[in-house]
Amino acid sequence: MSDSLDFAGHEFARASLDHCVKCTICETVCPVSAVTPLFTGPKFVGPQAERFRNGESVDHSLDYCSSCGACTLACPQGVQIAELNSQARAVMKADHMPVRDRLISQTTLMGTMMTPVAPIARAALNNKPIRTIVEKVVGVHRDAPMPPAQSQTINGWLKKRGPRRTPATKGPIVFFHGCAGGFFEVETSKRSIEVLEHLGYEVIVPKQGCCGLAQQSNGLFDQASAAVLKLCDDLRAAGGELTIVSSSGSCTGMLKHEAHEIMGVDDARLKDVATRIRDMMEFLLELADAGELPEFSPIDMKVPYHAPCQLKSQGMGMPALDVLRLIPGLTVVESGATCCGIAGTYGLKKEKYEIAQAVGKPLFDMVRETSNELALCDTETCRWQIRKGSGVPTEHPVFLVHQALGLS
């Protein structure tokens, strides 16, 4: 057994196990067990089942855990339930990892292949017969939201853009865009860079790879561990003392929390990056608290906002709400939803698609009832899920910050 799987099977998983008092609070907040009997609940497959595993899986329904983390956040005893389930699932799948789960975790490869043929890729992903064949052969549901292929990557835009509009008066800062921000959500990365430059920073965008989150969530711990450490090397090469800012909330969570807590990556490079990285809206809120944000122009609009699970798990509240509420005329309505259902690649899988849609339905309804013009969410796959499920355009909160600063 590899070091990562050995950690998952024997060490951290047991550290908080016996703190469980069977209060079942985790059961009341679980969005998956609320919509399907296929998942027996976080307590049952988590601390309760772990006592009987001893290296063997005793309940395969744990594969239906989406790892949203709501159970861990709700636990009054501090039991790391979602982390424990993620570890147990990796051990369970180690000797029979589905080909599909290996394929859908290759986000950089997908982006590299789709960008040169973006119009064809978009047409294919919207073609029902092709999607039906993919579902039958690969196991990705025909109606699942897909990454929007773009003709230009963020690196392509950086090479072709003109000179910056404002002087760099505050020194350098490192920008981490993540795979999706590099290939699929390029406009989010562009607007983030423009906002940071407008605020006076010299934005350094180093060559960077994948954080390994999709691999981790599918139980591919060895590949994910190698990827996250390679990324740390990439980001550290840009400057050892510089703040790192990212508009990819899920990838930020991988660096801050999941690589260490779930996979046991105990490396000085990861610790260094984890202490220096900030979510984009978290960073802007820090500037606002320090009185360093300029006044925003009014935006007369009402928008729904959903804080994704990956953001909540970082324990920093909802900084986007606080920043957006500084914009005059803007009314932001927090969704109150636990989860959108997508959970990274979870909602793409044919056997889990209907569950993901059922989990997301209250959120989709709330979004449509609040606005048919725009919704806001911090992470990429959640935005794709909300766009598809609600029919409402869904963007990163930085879009409205960009507008309120007069940049668009």
N, C-alpha and C positions, 0 to 999 in steps of 0.2 A: 504494500500500500504506500502511496506517495506521502510526502510530508503534509501536504494540504489536506488530503483525505484522512490521514492519521489524526490530525488536529480535529477535523470535523467529527470523527468517530469517537474520540476519547477524551479530549481535553476541555475546551471551552464549553462544549455542550453540557457538561456535567457541573460546571461551576455554579450556575444559578438554579439548577434543577430542583433541589430539595427546599427551595424557598417557596415553591408553589403550595398554597394552602387550599386549593380546589374551590376558590370562591366563584369561579366561572365568569368573572367579569370579562375576560377575554372572549368568551363565547358570545356575549351580548353585543360586542362591537365588530365581530368578524363579518365582513361583507359577503364572503363566499358561502359559509354554512347557512347564511340567511336565505340563500336563493337555491341551494341544491342539497339533496341528501347524500350526494357522492363524496362530500367532504364532511368528516365527522366532527370537525371543530378543532381549534388550536390547542385547547387543553388536552384533549384526548390523544391527538397525534403528536403533541409536543411533550411536555414534561411527564405526562402519564405514560405514554408509550415508550419514552426514552428509558424508563426504569427497566423495561423488559428487553431492550434491543440487544445490548452487548455485542454490537457488530452486525446483528441480523435485523432486517426490517420486519416488523410485526404488523404493520398496517399500511398497505400501499395507497390508501386514500390520501396520504400526506402529499402525493404528487398533485393533488387538487388545491393545495395551499398556494395562494398567489404570492406569498411573501410581501404583502402590502405593509406589514409592520404595525397594523392597528392594535394587534394583541399586545405586542411589546410595549407600546406607548401607554396602553390602558392598565397594564398590570401594576397593582399597588405594591407588589413584593419585589419588583425589579427583575422578574424572570425574563430572560432573553428568548421569548417563545418563537418569534419569527426566525431569528438567527438559528435557533436550535433545529427548527423544521427545515431550513435551507441546508444545513449540514447533513441532517439525516437523509434528505432527498438525494444529495450528492453521493452519499455512500450507497444508497439503495440502487441508484442508476449506474454505478461505476462499471459494472460488468455487462451492461446491455444498453449503452447510450444510443438513443435513436439517431439515425442519420439526419433526420429533420432538425433535431435540436442542435446538432453540430453546424448545420448549414445556416440556420436563422441567426446564429450568434456571430456570424462573420460579417459584421456591419461595414468594416472598411472595404472588404472585398466587394460587397454589394454596391457600395458607393462608387468604387473605382470602375466597376463594370457598367453601371447604369449611366454615369455622367456622359460619356462620349455618344451614347445613343439615347439621350433623355427623352426625346419625343416618342421614339419607338417603345421605350420602357414604360412610359406613362400610358400609351395606348394598350400595350399588352396587359398591364396591371388593371386596366379598366375593361378588359375584354372577358365577358362571362365564360365563353367556352374554354379559353386558355386558363382562367382561374379555376374552372371546374376540373380540368386535367391536373393542374398543380395540386389541388386538394386531394384528388385520388392517388396521385403518385407520391407527393411529398408530405402531405398532411397539414398544409396551411389552408385554413378555411377560405372558401371562395369569396366571402363577403368581408373578411377581416381588413381593417385599415392598413394600407401599405405606405412605405416611405415615399414622399413625393420627389421623383427624380428631377434634378435640375441640370441645366446645360452648363452651368459655371460653378466651380467649387469656390470656397472662400479664398483659397490660395490663388486661384485664377483671377479673382476680383482684386486681391491685394497687388498682384503684379501689374494690373492694367489701370488701377485707379490714379487719379491725379494727386497733387500735393494736398496735405491736410489744410483745413480751413482756419485753424487757430494755433497759436504758438504753444509749444510744450513747456509750460511754466512749473509743472509739479513733478517732473522727473519721469522715469520709466516705470512701466507696469507690464506684467505678462498676461496675455489673454489665452485662455484655454477654451476652444470651441467644441471639442468632442467630435465623434464621428458624424453624428447627425448634423451638427452645426457646420461641419466641414463640407458635407455633401448634399444634405436634404433640406436643412433649415438655414440656408445660407443667408437669407435676409435678416434673420435674428442675429447672426454673428456680425453682419455688416453694421446693423444699427447699434449693436452693443459697442463696437469699436468706435463708431462715430460719436456716440455719447461720451465715452471715456476721453476721446481726443478733445471734444468740446469742453470738457471739464478741466483740460490742461495737461493731460497725461500723454507721454510718449508710449504708444501701445506696441509692445513687442509680441509678435505671433510666431513662436518657434515651430519648426517642423515637429509634428506630434502624431502619435499613433492612438490606438484604442485603449480605453481604461480597463477593458475586460468584463464590464458589467453584464453584458448579455451572456457571456460564457459562464460567469459566476452563477447567474440566476438559473441557468440550465444544468448546473452541476459539474461544469468543466473547470474544476478548480485549478488544475496544473496550468492549463493554458491561460486562464484569467490571472493567475499570480504572476506569470511571466510577462503578460501584457501590461499589468499595472506598474510593475517595476521598470519596464522599458519606458513607459510614459513618464514616470518620475524622473528618469534620466533626461528625457527630452525637455521637460519643464525646468529642471534644475540647470540645464545648460544655458538657459536664457539669463540667468543671474541668481546667485545664491541667496540674496537678501530681499529680493523683490516680491511684492504682493502679487498673487496670482488671482485673476478674476475670471469667472466662467459664467456663461449664459446657459450652460447645460446642467440643470439642477440634479439630474440623476447621476451624471458622471462625477459631479462634485461630491455627492453622497458616497460614491464608491471610494473616492480618495480619502474622504474624512472618516468614514465609518466602516463600510462593508468589507473592504479588503482585509482590514485587521480583525474586525470582530467576527466575521463569518469564516474567512479562509485562514486566519491566523498568520497573515503576512506581518512579520516582525522585523522590519528593516528600517535603518536610519533614513534611507531615501524617502520612504513612504511617510515616516513621521515628520520629516522636514516639510514635504509638500502639503501634508494634511494640516499643518499649523499655519501655513501661509496662504492657503486657497480660500477664496470667498465667493459665494454665489453672487451674481450680478446685483440682484436687488438687496441682498445683505450688505454689499459694499456701498451701494447708494444710500442705504439707511444709515450706515456709519458716517458717511459724509454729511447727511442731513443733521444727525445728532451733533456733529462737530460744527454746524453752521457753515458748511462748505458747499452746499448745493445752491445754485442760483434760483431765483424765483421762476416758477413755471407760468407759462401762458395758459389761459383758461381753455378747457375742453368741455363743452356742454354735452354730456353723454351719460347714459346709465349702462354699466357693463357688469356681467357676472364674472366672478373670479373663483377659480378652483385651485386650492393648494394641493399639489400632488403628494402621494405617500412618501416618495423619496425625499421631498423637502421636509415634511413633518418629522421624518426619522432623524434629521440632523439636529433637532432640538433648538432651533433658532426662531421659532414662532412663524409668523407670516410677514416677512419684511416687505413683500410687494404691496400688501394692503396699506402699510404705514406710508410707503413712498407715494403710492397712487393717490392717497387721500390728501396729499399736499398739493395736488393739481386742482386749481379753482374750477368749480362747475362740474367736476367729475364725481359721479355717484358710483361707488363700487359695492356690489352685493356679494358677500362671501357665500359659497355654495352650500356649506354645511354638510357636504357629502363626504363619506369616509374614503371612497375610492372610485375611480372612473371605470375600473374593471380590466384595463389592458395589461397592467403590471409588466411592462416591458414587452416580452414575447409571449406571455401567457395567453392573452386573448387572440393571438394569431392562430393557435393550434386548433384543429378541427374539433377535437373532443372537448375543448374548453371555451370555444367561441360563444356559444349560447349562454354559458355561465357569465362570461365577461360582459355580455350585453345586458343581462339581467342585473348584474351589479351596477352597471353604469346608468341604467334607465332613470332612476330618480335624478341624477345629475343632468342627463340630457333634457329631461322635462323642465328642470329648473332653469337651465340655460335658455331654452326656447321661450319660457314664460317671462324671462327678464329682458332679453334683447334678441332680435334677429339680425342685428348689425355686427356685433363683435362679442367674443368671449376671450378671457385671458387665463393662461395657465403656464407654469414655469418650465415644464419638461416636455420633450419632443413627442414621445409615443403617446402621452396623455393628450396632447393637442390633436394628434391624428385621430385618436379615439373619439374625442369630443366633437371634432369637425364631422366625422362620419356619422356618429350617433345622433347628433342634434341638428346637423345641417347648417350650423352657424359658423362663420369664419372664426377661427381660434388662433390667437397669437400669443407670443411672450409679452409680459407686462412692459418690457423695454420699448415696445412699439409706441405706447402712449407717452412714455418719458421722452422718447425721441421727438414726438410731435410737440409735446409741451415745452421743449427747449428750442422750438422753431427750426428743427432740422428736417422736418417733413410736413 
